[in-house]
Amino acid sequence: MRFPDLLIEALKKSEIPLRFEPGAEESVAKQVHDLVRLWLAAHEPPDTSTPFLKGQKALIDRLLAELEGAVDLPQ
């Protein structure tokens, strides 16, 4: 499963009254997507000069790929 699909499914199952409006899930999902993207970007290391920072960068890159739906979520 990919993150965008997971997010839409979660919104469809929620008690949000907007779910009856066409496109409501996608609209809310975009806001959540943008927020998570900013949050991850704020944690991106300024450089990768140490093994720890390289690992942190690799993790953030993986999470961003999952967020964009470019790769499947881990099982």
C-alpha positions in Angstrom: 0.0 0.0 0.0 1.1 3.5 -0.7 0.9 6.4 1.8 -1.5 8.6 -0.4 -3.9 5.6 -0.7 -3.7 4.9 3.1 -4.4 8.6 3.9 -7.5 8.7 1.6 -8.8 5.5 3.1 -8.3 6.8 6.6 -10.2 10.0 5.8 -13.0 8.0 4.2 -13.4 6.0 7.5 -13.3 9.1 9.7 -16.2 10.9 11.2 -15.4 14.1 9.2 -18.7 15.4 7.8 -16.9 16.6 4.7 -16.7 13.1 3.4 -20.1 13.6 1.7 -18.8 16.4 -0.4 -17.2 15.3 -3.7 -13.4 15.6 -3.5 -13.4 16.3 0.2 -11.0 13.5 1.1 -8.5 14.7 -1.6 -8.7 18.2 -0.3 -8.0 17.3 3.3 -5.3 14.8 2.2 -3.5 17.6 0.3 -3.4 19.7 3.5 -2.0 16.8 5.5 0.4 15.9 2.8 1.8 19.4 2.7 2.1 19.6 6.5 4.0 16.2 6.7 6.3 17.3 3.8 7.2 20.5 5.7 7.7 18.6 8.9 10.1 16.2 7.2 11.9 18.9 5.4 12.5 20.7 8.7 14.4 17.6 9.9 16.6 17.2 6.9 20.2 17.6 7.9 22.2 20.5 6.4 25.0 18.2 5.4 25.9 14.5 5.5 29.4 14.8 6.9 28.8 12.1 9.6 27.4 8.5 9.4 24.5 9.6 11.6 23.6 12.5 9.3 23.9 10.3 6.3 21.4 7.8 7.9 19.1 10.6 8.9 19.1 11.9 5.3 18.5 8.4 3.9 15.5 8.0 6.3 14.0 11.3 5.3 14.5 10.6 1.6 12.7 7.2 2.1 9.9 8.9 4.1 9.4 11.5 1.4 9.3 8.8 -1.3 6.6 7.1 0.7 4.7 10.3 1.2 4.7 11.0 -2.5 3.6 7.4 -3.3 6.8 6.6 -5.2 7.4 3.5 -3.1 5.2 1.1 -1.1 5.0 1.4 2.6 6.9 -1.3 4.5 4.8 -4.3 5.5 
